[in-house]
C-alpha cells in the first residue's frame, strides 16, 4: 500500500511542478525552443476525460499544443488515451 500512496504523491507533485514551472518541462518534450503561450487543464468532451495539462506553445510563427500527462503507476492504456484519443 505504501508504494501506491507514494506513487499518488509523486503524481500530485509532478502536476504542481508542471503548473508552477511549465518551461522546465519543455526540454523533456522536445519543445525547449518554444515560447509558452498558456497552460490549461482540459476536459475532452468526446471521451469524458480530463487531461493533466495542455500547453499552448509557439515556435517561430507556428502555434501548437503539447499534451502533458503524469501517471502515478504503470497504465497499459496510456498510449491509447494520449495518442489514439487525440486523432
Secondary structure, DSSP 4 states (H G I P E B T S, - for coil): -HHHHHHHHHHHHHHHHHHH-GGGGHHHHT-TTPEEEEEE--EETTTTEE-SEEEEEEETTEEEEEEE---SS--TTHHIIIIITT-
